Amino acid sequence: MTYSVEIKQLDLAFGAVKVLQGLDLNVSEGEFLVLLGSSGCGKSTLLNCIAGLLEITDGQIFIKGENVTWAEPSERGIGMVFQSYALYPQMTVKGNLSFGLKNAKIPKNEIEKRVARAAEILQIGPLLDRKPGALSGGQRQRVAIGRALVRDVDVFLFDEPLSNLDAKLRVDLRVELKRLHNQLQNTMIYVTHDQVEAMTLADRIAVMKGGAIMQLGSPDEIYNKPRNLYVADFIGSPSMNFIEGHLEGGRFKVDDMVMPMDGYAFAAPQTADRPATIGIRPEHVVTGELVPNAPLQFAVDVDLVEPMGSDTLVYAKLGQHPFRIRMDGQASVKVGETISIGVDPSRASLFDTATEDRL
Amino acid sequence: MAVTDTGQTKVRAKRPSRLFKNMAAKIAAIPMIFTALVVFVGCTLWTIYHSFTRSRLLPAPDKWVGLDNYERLWGENRWLISIENLAIYGLCSLVLSLTIGFVLAALLDRKIRFENTIRTIILYPFALSFVVTGLAWQWILNPELGLQNTVRNIGWESFTFDPLNNADIVIYGVLIAGIWQGSGFVMVLLLAGMRGIDEDVWKASRVEGIPAWKTYIFIVIPMMRPVFVTALVIISAGIIKVYDLVVAQTSGGPGIASEVPAKYVIEKMFQAQNLGLGFAASTMMLLSVLVVLIPWAYLEFGGKKNG
């Protein structure tokens, strides 16, 4: 099977600094892949390599089965959308959409047709004669998407396209992007540092750190079965609770507490005992009348309560370990109280403390 | 409302006079307003008035002679040559220093090595005074010492390049020196403008397959309009008042072939002791600036109200 985008053993170095090293990545036809990571992790660099805006040091890049490693960006069959929109400010919206096509000597009626189609899909028809300066941020980004759309390409690259928009617009445009992908069924590679964008948009997420892909998988896998401590910590807000202890005979021990890990899907049968870290998401902790049904039950002391409307964030202490719990917005918890909580080991994650990999 | 115990000040019943708003800023602006009114506007009017008199020395008041000075001025060959020279020098230096400056800036902008060093070298001439530049280029263009002699010594015996000794092309000799000095500055100015352009715009144009030269002409230059206007104003001001370069390089010679208006004015005012004629000449210079400036200002600022 040919992939839409195929990256083999990609190396990129700036002088002595190796930014990407031996990176492999395959993107299927019509897939929405999100490259997720904190700033400096190499996600935008990787996208620029795919676009051909950065010359790679070693390795190969294929788009639609064709080796484009040394091809110019314009010859790769890609369209790209940037964080700062990168519109041409002296041209009208129509000029922005058609400038590249005119330059590629595409017949006039074809240009008209493509611009009209893009304007219809993105609902920017009434804006065609305006200049970018007279548009709002959301409209500008729509024009920028339109400029990629008229190129009639198979692969769309997005470099943090929503980061410059305010929170509400970001949500609106995110929904529109998802709708656009459903409608066009193109391959899309999308760079972001926002995990909500990643979770909502992606078919698959590649979590990156230090120029390497930490985990590549569906949003569900990334969230429920993080492959290592970094991914577990990065995904989820508030982030996962980690407690360091020991794994002995299938049971997790910390201080004087013992947690039998019944129902936990180990990656490999555990024979040896080892230092381990358990990770429990704040939202996977149950409270109130649900506690008696939980396999594991503990009592925690409440330190601090943050009511957030839709839910309440409780900072508590489990033994000496800080422990965050996400409760219902209606929950009435007071500082200093001791409450009982329930944990399901099948929803927890266990990591080898030394290697930081999932057990 | 009275002042209460809690320290609240009383609320004014009347709106405060607009005259006293931003008082500190207004006081700070007074010296500059004074300078602008008295020195610039006042002296300009004084000069224009005395250009209609036959004043010869300061203090100037003398008999009103109407347009006599202007008639004499425009009948004088030296003034006509000065104007012609200024036109040639001005047009060429404007076009060439902008073009050369832009090309140099565009070349430096391509992420080359040793950019700082090259930039410094190209900017160096700007640090020299016009007198030094003029003298240096006088030597370089001297047929016995400079370029012509060097090329002839290499073996090209018939090589002739002596603009400073040839009355027909002497102004181009001055032009070379002027551009050598000025284009580095234009380059730095334009380079700063280029650096201000979002790198994503370049990426976008590359993804669309637009060649670099087209990106410069259709996207980058329009985006750099304000920088170009600044460069244009600075170059033009330098052109109109060009004086020291000519004095150092040719002293207006051979004969009067490289005279320029500023030199004419200074000589009439301080050497020929003919203030009236000198003032008439400087009024003409002012007029020529206004002829250029007013349509531009109208387009630049008048158009915005409608658009």
Interface residues (C-beta under 8 A of the other chain):
Chain A: N48 A51 G52 L53 E72 P73 S74 E75 I78 G79 M80 F82 Q83 S84 Y85 A86 L87 Y88 P89 Q90 F99 G100 N103 A104 A144 R147 R151 D159
Chain B: D198 D200 V201 K203 A204 S205 R206 V207 E208 G209 I210 P211 K214 F218 I219 P222 M223
